[in-house]
């Protein structure tokens, strides 16, 4: 079994919860991929990551890592120019 990854404390409506940071990153990344102005393959190429990895993240088969999120953010910033 894989370790749960880094845990962080999050507040929701005055209640505190321990959540898995990778799960949050993955959820946010999936949302970005849904609304990206490029195809998955073009975004992967610009971010210098595998398009298969992005497809796995999008389908929920893999978790996003901070490195992948950073690469996607930099690619999207370049597009926004």
LODOPA-354549 format. One record per atom (N, C-alpha, C): atom name; x, y, z. Coordinates in pm, 1 decimal. Atoms other than C-alpha are relative to their C-alpha. Layout:
N
<r><atome>CA</atome><x>X</x><y>Y</y><z>Z</z></r>
...
END
This chain:
81
<r><atome>N</atome><x>84.6</x><y>-118.6</y><z>0.0</z></r>
<r><atome>CA</atome><x>0.0</x><y>0.0</y><z>0.0</z></r>
<r><atome>C</atome><x>88.7</x><y>124.4</y><z>0.0</z></r>
<r><atome>N</atome><x>-76.4</x><y>-124.4</y><z>7.0</z></r>
<r><atome>CA</atome><x>128.4</x><y>347.8</y><z>-86.4</z></r>
<r><atome>C</atome><x>-26.0</x><y>86.1</y><z>122.6</z></r>
<r><atome>N</atome><x>23.5</x><y>-92.9</y><z>-110.2</z></r>
<r><atome>CA</atome><x>180.4</x><y>601.4</y><z>191.8</z></r>
<r><atome>C</atome><x>-95.5</x><y>108.9</y><z>-44.6</z></r>
<r><atome>N</atome><x>102.4</x><y>-97.5</y><z>37.1</z></r>
<r><atome>CA</atome><x>-90.4</x><y>867.6</y><z>203.7</z></r>
<r><atome>C</atome><x>53.7</x><y>130.9</y><z>-55.2</z></r>
<r><atome>N</atome><x>-55.5</x><y>-126.6</y><z>46.5</z></r>
<r><atome>CA</atome><x>146.9</x><y>1150.4</y><z>112.9</z></r>
<r><atome>C</atome><x>-7.7</x><y>103.9</y><z>109.9</z></r>
<r><atome>N</atome><x>-1.3</x><y>-105.2</y><z>-101.2</z></r>
<r><atome>CA</atome><x>188.9</x><y>1479.4</y><z>294.4</z></r>
<r><atome>C</atome><x>-142.3</x><y>34.0</y><z>45.2</z></r>
<r><atome>N</atome><x>130.1</x><y>-35.8</y><z>-55.1</z></r>
<r><atome>CA</atome><x>-98.7</x><y>1564.9</y><z>522.8</z></r>
<r><atome>C</atome><x>3.4</x><y>145.2</y><z>44.2</z></r>
<r><atome>N</atome><x>11.4</x><y>-139.1</y><z>-42.5</z></r>
<r><atome>CA</atome><x>-216.2</x><y>1918.5</y><z>589.3</z></r>
<r><atome>C</atome><x>-132.2</x><y>17.2</y><z>73.1</z></r>
<r><atome>N</atome><x>123.2</x><y>-31.5</y><z>-70.5</z></r>
<r><atome>CA</atome><x>-480.4</x><y>2072.2</y><z>810.9</z></r>
<r><atome>C</atome><x>-75.4</x><y>103.3</y><z>-81.8</z></r>
<r><atome>N</atome><x>83.4</x><y>-92.4</y><z>75.8</z></r>
<r><atome>CA</atome><x>-765.2</x><y>2240.8</y><z>628.5</z></r>
<r><atome>C</atome><x>-121.9</x><y>36.5</y><z>84.3</z></r>
<r><atome>N</atome><x>118.2</x><y>-44.1</y><z>-73.4</z></r>
<r><atome>CA</atome><x>-1053.4</x><y>2444.6</y><z>767.7</z></r>
<r><atome>C</atome><x>-117.2</x><y>9.9</y><z>-96.1</z></r>
<r><atome>N</atome><x>123.2</x><y>-10.1</y><z>76.2</z></r>
<r><atome>CA</atome><x>-1407.0</x><y>2409.5</y><z>635.6</z></r>
<r><atome>C</atome><x>-111.6</x><y>36.3</y><z>95.2</z></r>
<r><atome>N</atome><x>111.4</x><y>-47.6</y><z>-83.3</z></r>
<r><atome>CA</atome><x>-1685.1</x><y>2612.0</y><z>797.4</z></r>
<r><atome>C</atome><x>29.7</x><y>-12.1</y><z>148.7</z></r>
<r><atome>N</atome><x>-36.5</x><y>-1.1</y><z>-140.6</z></r>
<r><atome>CA</atome><x>-1499.4</x><y>2643.4</y><z>1124.2</z></r>
<r><atome>C</atome><x>46.7</x><y>-133.2</y><z>55.1</z></r>
<r><atome>N</atome><x>-46.5</x><y>131.3</y><z>-43.4</z></r>
<r><atome>CA</atome><x>-1404.9</x><y>2275.2</y><z>1141.2</z></r>
<r><atome>C</atome><x>133.1</x><y>-30.2</y><z>-67.6</z></r>
<r><atome>N</atome><x>-131.6</x><y>33.8</y><z>52.4</z></r>
<r><atome>CA</atome><x>-1053.9</x><y>2146.2</y><z>1095.3</z></r>
<r><atome>C</atome><x>4.2</x><y>-147.3</y><z>-39.2</z></r>
<r><atome>N</atome><x>-10.6</x><y>135.0</y><z>52.9</z></r>
<r><atome>CA</atome><x>-974.4</x><y>1838.3</y><z>889.9</z></r>
<r><atome>C</atome><x>144.0</x><y>-25.4</y><z>-42.2</z></r>
<r><atome>N</atome><x>-129.6</x><y>39.1</y><z>54.2</z></r>
<r><atome>CA</atome><x>-658.1</x><y>1650.4</y><z>806.4</z></r>
<r><atome>C</atome><x>-26.2</x><y>-55.2</y><z>-138.5</z></r>
<r><atome>N</atome><x>22.0</x><y>42.1</y><z>138.1</z></r>
<r><atome>CA</atome><x>-639.1</x><y>1610.2</y><z>430.3</z></r>
<r><atome>C</atome><x>133.1</x><y>-34.7</y><z>-65.7</z></r>
<r><atome>N</atome><x>-115.9</x><y>39.8</y><z>76.5</z></r>
<r><atome>CA</atome><x>-398.0</x><y>1454.4</y><z>187.1</z></r>
<r><atome>C</atome><x>30.6</x><y>108.7</y><z>-102.8</z></r>
<r><atome>N</atome><x>-37.3</x><y>-109.0</y><z>90.0</z></r>
<r><atome>CA</atome><x>-210.6</x><y>1730.2</y><z>0.6</z></r>
<r><atome>C</atome><x>-1.1</x><y>-45.8</y><z>-146.0</z></r>
<r><atome>N</atome><x>-2.2</x><y>47.5</y><z>138.6</z></r>
<r><atome>CA</atome><x>-165.1</x><y>1516.2</y><z>-310.9</z></r>
<r><atome>C</atome><x>-141.3</x><y>-12.0</y><z>-56.3</z></r>
<r><atome>N</atome><x>138.7</x><y>8.7</y><z>45.4</z></r>
<r><atome>CA</atome><x>-540.5</x><y>1458.3</y><z>-327.4</z></r>
<r><atome>C</atome><x>-50.9</x><y>138.0</y><z>-40.5</z></r>
<r><atome>N</atome><x>41.3</x><y>-137.2</y><z>32.8</z></r>
<r><atome>CA</atome><x>-601.8</x><y>1833.9</y><z>-319.5</z></r>
<r><atome>C</atome><x>66.4</x><y>48.5</y><z>-128.2</z></r>
<r><atome>N</atome><x>-70.9</x><y>-39.7</y><z>122.3</z></r>
<r><atome>CA</atome><x>-334.0</x><y>1895.0</y><z>-584.1</z></r>
<r><atome>C</atome><x>-61.0</x><y>-67.7</y><z>-122.0</z></r>
<r><atome>N</atome><x>57.1</x><y>75.0</y><z>112.3</z></r>
<r><atome>CA</atome><x>-484.4</x><y>1625.7</y><z>-803.3</z></r>
<r><atome>C</atome><x>-135.7</x><y>55.9</y><z>-39.0</z></r>
<r><atome>N</atome><x>131.4</x><y>-57.8</y><z>30.0</z></r>
<r><atome>CA</atome><x>-834.9</x><y>1770.1</y><z>-774.3</z></r>
<r><atome>C</atome><x>15.5</x><y>132.8</y><z>-74.4</z></r>
<r><atome>N</atome><x>-20.9</x><y>-130.1</y><z>63.9</z></r>
<r><atome>CA</atome><x>-710.1</x><y>2118.1</y><z>-863.8</z></r>
<r><atome>C</atome><x>57.1</x><y>-17.1</y><z>-140.3</z></r>
<r><atome>N</atome><x>-60.9</x><y>23.6</y><z>130.8</z></r>
<r><atome>CA</atome><x>-500.8</x><y>1983.6</y><z>-1151.4</z></r>
<r><atome>C</atome><x>-103.2</x><y>-51.8</y><z>-99.2</z></r>
<r><atome>N</atome><x>104.3</x><y>51.8</y><z>88.9</z></r>
<r><atome>CA</atome><x>-794.7</x><y>1791.6</y><z>-1295.0</z></r>
<r><atome>C</atome><x>-91.8</x><y>112.7</y><z>-46.7</z></r>
<r><atome>N</atome><x>84.4</x><y>-114.7</y><z>37.0</z></r>
<r><atome>CA</atome><x>-1001.0</x><y>2111.6</y><z>-1289.6</z></r>
<r><atome>C</atome><x>70.9</x><y>87.3</y><z>-103.1</z></r>
<r><atome>N</atome><x>-78.2</x><y>-79.2</y><z>95.6</z></r>
<r><atome>CA</atome><x>-722.9</x><y>2302.1</y><z>-1468.8</z></r>
<r><atome>C</atome><x>2.8</x><y>-69.1</y><z>-135.7</z></r>
<r><atome>N</atome><x>-5.2</x><y>74.1</y><z>126.1</z></r>
<r><atome>CA</atome><x>-694.0</x><y>2029.0</y><z>-1732.0</z></r>
<r><atome>C</atome><x>-132.5</x><y>6.6</y><z>-74.4</z></r>
<r><atome>N</atome><x>132.9</x><y>-9.7</y><z>63.8</z></r>
<r><atome>CA</atome><x>-1069.8</x><y>2044.0</y><z>-1795.5</z></r>
<r><atome>C</atome><x>-18.7</x><y>132.7</y><z>-72.0</z></r>
<r><atome>N</atome><x>23.6</x><y>-133.7</y><z>55.6</z></r>
<r><atome>CA</atome><x>-1052.0</x><y>2417.4</y><z>-1868.3</z></r>
<r><atome>C</atome><x>120.7</x><y>56.7</y><z>-74.8</z></r>
<r><atome>N</atome><x>-122.3</x><y>-47.7</y><z>67.4</z></r>
<r><atome>CA</atome><x>-710.8</x><y>2438.9</y><z>-2035.4</z></r>
<r><atome>C</atome><x>-32.2</x><y>44.7</y><z>-142.8</z></r>
<r><atome>N</atome><x>26.2</x><y>-51.6</y><z>134.5</z></r>
<r><atome>CA</atome><x>-701.5</x><y>2641.1</y><z>-2358.5</z></r>
<r><atome>C</atome><x>66.0</x><y>-83.6</y><z>-110.3</z></r>
<r><atome>N</atome><x>-68.6</x><y>85.8</y><z>96.2</z></r>
<r><atome>CA</atome><x>-492.7</x><y>2367.8</y><z>-2528.0</z></r>
<r><atome>C</atome><x>-48.3</x><y>-143.2</y><z>14.5</z></r>
<r><atome>N</atome><x>25.2</x><y>143.2</y><z>-13.5</z></r>
<r><atome>CA</atome><x>-533.2</x><y>2001.4</y><z>-2599.3</z></r>
<r><atome>C</atome><x>92.8</x><y>-55.3</y><z>107.4</z></r>
<r><atome>N</atome><x>-81.7</x><y>64.3</y><z>-102.4</z></r>
<r><atome>CA</atome><x>-392.1</x><y>1766.7</y><z>-2338.1</z></r>
<r><atome>C</atome><x>141.7</x><y>-24.9</y><z>-52.1</z></r>
<r><atome>N</atome><x>-130.5</x><y>29.3</y><z>59.7</z></r>
<r><atome>CA</atome><x>-110.4</x><y>1666.8</y><z>-2572.5</z></r>
<r><atome>C</atome><x>82.6</x><y>128.0</y><z>-16.8</z></r>
<r><atome>N</atome><x>-72.6</x><y>-125.9</y><z>18.4</z></r>
<r><atome>CA</atome><x>-16.5</x><y>2029.0</y><z>-2654.1</z></r>
<r><atome>C</atome><x>43.5</x><y>58.5</y><z>134.0</z></r>
<r><atome>N</atome><x>-34.6</x><y>-50.5</y><z>-133.0</z></r>
<r><atome>CA</atome><x>-23.6</x><y>2130.2</y><z>-2287.7</z></r>
<r><atome>C</atome><x>113.9</x><y>-82.4</y><z>59.8</z></r>
<r><atome>N</atome><x>-106.9</x><y>87.3</y><z>-49.5</z></r>
<r><atome>CA</atome><x>191.3</x><y>1829.3</y><z>-2194.8</z></r>
<r><atome>C</atome><x>132.3</x><y>33.9</y><z>-66.0</z></r>
<r><atome>N</atome><x>-123.2</x><y>-34.1</y><z>71.6</z></r>
<r><atome>CA</atome><x>444.2</x><y>1920.9</y><z>-2462.2</z></r>
<r><atome>C</atome><x>56.9</x><y>132.5</y><z>50.7</z></r>
<r><atome>N</atome><x>-45.9</x><y>-130.1</y><z>-47.6</z></r>
<r><atome>CA</atome><x>462.0</x><y>2283.3</y><z>-2346.1</z></r>
<r><atome>C</atome><x>51.7</x><y>-7.2</y><z>143.7</z></r>
<r><atome>N</atome><x>-40.9</x><y>15.0</y><z>-139.7</z></r>
<r><atome>CA</atome><x>492.3</x><y>2175.0</y><z>-1981.0</z></r>
<r><atome>C</atome><x>116.1</x><y>-97.9</y><z>16.3</z></r>
<r><atome>N</atome><x>-108.6</x><y>99.3</y><z>0.4</z></r>
<r><atome>CA</atome><x>753.5</x><y>1913.6</y><z>-2074.3</z></r>
<r><atome>C</atome><x>-28.6</x><y>-115.2</y><z>95.9</z></r>
<r><atome>N</atome><x>38.8</x><y>121.1</y><z>-72.4</z></r>
<r><atome>CA</atome><x>562.6</x><y>1627.6</y><z>-1914.1</z></r>
<r><atome>C</atome><x>-67.6</x><y>-93.6</y><z>-99.3</z></r>
<r><atome>N</atome><x>62.1</x><y>99.5</y><z>86.2</z></r>
<r><atome>CA</atome><x>422.4</x><y>1310.6</y><z>-2064.6</z></r>
<r><atome>C</atome><x>-150.1</x><y>25.7</y><z>-12.3</z></r>
<r><atome>N</atome><x>144.9</x><y>-16.4</y><z>16.7</z></r>
<r><atome>CA</atome><x>78.3</x><y>1344.7</y><z>-2217.8</z></r>
<r><atome>C</atome><x>-73.8</x><y>-117.3</y><z>65.4</z></r>
<r><atome>N</atome><x>61.4</x><y>115.1</y><z>-66.4</z></r>
<r><atome>CA</atome><x>7.1</x><y>995.7</y><z>-2080.9</z></r>
<r><atome>C</atome><x>-16.5</x><y>28.0</y><z>149.8</z></r>
<r><atome>N</atome><x>9.3</x><y>-34.3</y><z>-142.0</z></r>
<r><atome>CA</atome><x>80.6</x><y>1122.9</y><z>-1728.6</z></r>
<r><atome>C</atome><x>-118.1</x><y>93.6</y><z>24.2</z></r>
<r><atome>N</atome><x>113.6</x><y>-91.8</y><z>-16.3</z></r>
<r><atome>CA</atome><x>-166.1</x><y>1408.7</y><z>-1773.3</z></r>
<r><atome>C</atome><x>-132.7</x><y>-72.9</y><z>-19.3</z></r>
<r><atome>N</atome><x>121.9</x><y>78.4</y><z>21.5</z></r>
<r><atome>CA</atome><x>-424.4</x><y>1163.9</y><z>-1907.3</z></r>
<r><atome>C</atome><x>-31.6</x><y>-84.2</y><z>123.7</z></r>
<r><atome>N</atome><x>20.9</x><y>78.1</y><z>-121.6</z></r>
<r><atome>CA</atome><x>-374.0</x><y>943.0</y><z>-1600.9</z></r>
<r><atome>C</atome><x>-48.3</x><y>88.1</y><z>115.0</z></r>
<r><atome>N</atome><x>44.5</x><y>-92.9</y><z>-105.0</z></r>
<r><atome>CA</atome><x>-409.7</x><y>1242.4</y><z>-1369.0</z></r>
<r><atome>C</atome><x>-145.1</x><y>39.7</y><z>-25.0</z></r>
<r><atome>N</atome><x>135.5</x><y>-42.6</y><z>35.4</z></r>
<r><atome>CA</atome><x>-720.7</x><y>1355.9</y><z>-1554.6</z></r>
<r><atome>C</atome><x>-102.8</x><y>-110.2</y><z>27.8</z></r>
<r><atome>N</atome><x>93.4</x><y>111.2</y><z>-20.9</z></r>
<r><atome>CA</atome><x>-877.9</x><y>1009.7</y><z>-1527.6</z></r>
<r><atome>C</atome><x>-3.7</x><y>-48.0</y><z>144.6</z></r>
<r><atome>N</atome><x>-2.3</x><y>39.1</y><z>-139.6</z></r>
<r><atome>CA</atome><x>-789.9</x><y>974.3</y><z>-1159.6</z></r>
<r><atome>C</atome><x>85.7</x><y>-122.0</y><z>28.8</z></r>
<r><atome>N</atome><x>-84.3</x><y>118.0</y><z>-19.4</z></r>
<r><atome>CA</atome><x>-545.1</x><y>686.1</y><z>-1210.3</z></r>
<r><atome>C</atome><x>134.2</x><y>32.9</y><z>65.8</z></r>
<r><atome>N</atome><x>-124.9</x><y>-43.8</y><z>-62.9</z></r>
<r><atome>CA</atome><x>-245.7</x><y>889.6</y><z>-1088.0</z></r>
<r><atome>C</atome><x>-26.1</x><y>129.1</y><z>74.7</z></r>
<r><atome>N</atome><x>9.2</x><y>-124.7</y><z>-75.8</z></r>
<r><atome>CA</atome><x>-198.6</x><y>1168.4</y><z>-837.7</z></r>
<r><atome>C</atome><x>96.6</x><y>101.7</y><z>-59.8</z></r>
<r><atome>N</atome><x>-88.0</x><y>-108.1</y><z>44.0</z></r>
<r><atome>CA</atome><x>-49.9</x><y>1503.2</y><z>-935.2</z></r>
<r><atome>C</atome><x>107.2</x><y>21.3</y><z>106.0</z></r>
<r><atome>N</atome><x>-108.4</x><y>-32.1</y><z>-92.2</z></r>
<r><atome>CA</atome><x>285.5</x><y>1585.0</y><z>-782.1</z></r>
<r><atome>C</atome><x>26.7</x><y>150.1</y><z>-6.0</z></r>
<r><atome>N</atome><x>-31.9</x><y>-143.4</y><z>4.2</z></r>
<r><atome>CA</atome><x>406.9</x><y>1932.7</y><z>-690.1</z></r>
<r><atome>C</atome><x>82.7</x><y>37.3</y><z>-124.0</z></r>
<r><atome>N</atome><x>-82.0</x><y>-29.0</y><z>118.4</z></r>
<r><atome>CA</atome><x>661.1</x><y>1912.1</y><z>-975.9</z></r>
<r><atome>C</atome><x>-86.2</x><y>12.2</y><z>-125.2</z></r>
<r><atome>N</atome><x>87.5</x><y>-5.5</y><z>117.2</z></r>
<r><atome>CA</atome><x>392.9</x><y>1838.9</y><z>-1236.8</z></r>
<r><atome>C</atome><x>-86.9</x><y>125.4</y><z>5.6</z></r>
<r><atome>N</atome><x>83.9</x><y>-119.7</y><z>-15.2</z></r>
<r><atome>CA</atome><x>169.2</x><y>2115.2</y><z>-1099.6</z></r>
<r><atome>C</atome><x>81.0</x><y>124.9</y><z>-33.3</z></r>
<r><atome>N</atome><x>-84.9</x><y>-115.6</y><z>29.4</z></r>
<r><atome>CA</atome><x>458.5</x><y>2361.2</y><z>-1115.2</z></r>
<r><atome>C</atome><x>26.4</x><y>12.4</y><z>-149.8</z></r>
<r><atome>N</atome><x>-24.6</x><y>-3.4</y><z>145.2</z></r>
<r><atome>CA</atome><x>536.6</x><y>2266.3</y><z>-1475.4</z></r>
<r><atome>C</atome><x>-124.1</x><y>45.7</y><z>-77.1</z></r>
<r><atome>N</atome><x>124.2</x><y>-43.2</y><z>65.0</z></r>
<r><atome>CA</atome><x>171.6</x><y>2306.7</y><z>-1576.0</z></r>
<r><atome>C</atome><x>-24.9</x><y>148.3</y><z>22.9</z></r>
<r><atome>N</atome><x>20.5</x><y>-141.8</y><z>-31.2</z></r>
<r><atome>CA</atome><x>149.6</x><y>2642.9</y><z>-1400.8</z></r>
<r><atome>C</atome><x>91.8</x><y>87.3</y><z>-85.2</z></r>
<r><atome>N</atome><x>-94.0</x><y>-78.9</y><z>81.0</z></r>
<r><atome>CA</atome><x>460.3</x><y>2768.3</y><z>-1579.2</z></r>
<r><atome>C</atome><x>-42.7</x><y>0.9</y><z>-146.1</z></r>
<r><atome>N</atome><x>45.7</x><y>7.1</y><z>139.6</z></r>
<r><atome>CA</atome><x>326.5</x><y>2649.7</y><z>-1916.6</z></r>
<r><atome>C</atome><x>-120.0</x><y>90.4</y><z>-21.4</z></r>
<r><atome>N</atome><x>120.0</x><y>-83.2</y><z>13.1</z></r>
<r><atome>CA</atome><x>-7.7</x><y>2820.6</y><z>-1858.4</z></r>
<r><atome>C</atome><x>32.3</x><y>148.1</y><z>14.4</z></r>
<r><atome>N</atome><x>-43.3</x><y>-140.2</y><z>-11.4</z></r>
<r><atome>CA</atome><x>165.3</x><y>3141.6</y><z>-1748.5</z></r>
<r><atome>C</atome><x>62.4</x><y>47.7</y><z>-130.6</z></r>
<r><atome>N</atome><x>-59.2</x><y>-36.5</y><z>129.5</z></r>
<r><atome>CA</atome><x>365.1</x><y>3140.2</y><z>-2071.7</z></r>
<r><atome>C</atome><x>-108.1</x><y>25.4</y><z>-103.8</z></r>
<r><atome>N</atome><x>109.6</x><y>-20.0</y><z>94.3</z></r>
<r><atome>CA</atome><x>42.0</x><y>3106.0</y><z>-2267.1</z></r>
<r><atome>C</atome><x>-72.7</x><y>130.9</y><z>23.6</z></r>
<r><atome>N</atome><x>70.4</x><y>-123.6</y><z>-34.7</z></r>
<r><atome>CA</atome><x>-115.6</x><y>3396.8</y><z>-2082.0</z></r>
<r><atome>C</atome><x>82.8</x><y>122.6</y><z>-38.5</z></r>
<r><atome>N</atome><x>-93.0</x><y>-98.8</y><z>46.6</z></r>
<r><atome>CA</atome><x>192.6</x><y>3595.6</y><z>-2180.4</z></r>
<r><atome>C</atome><x>-0.4</x><y>127.8</y><z>68.9</z></r>
END
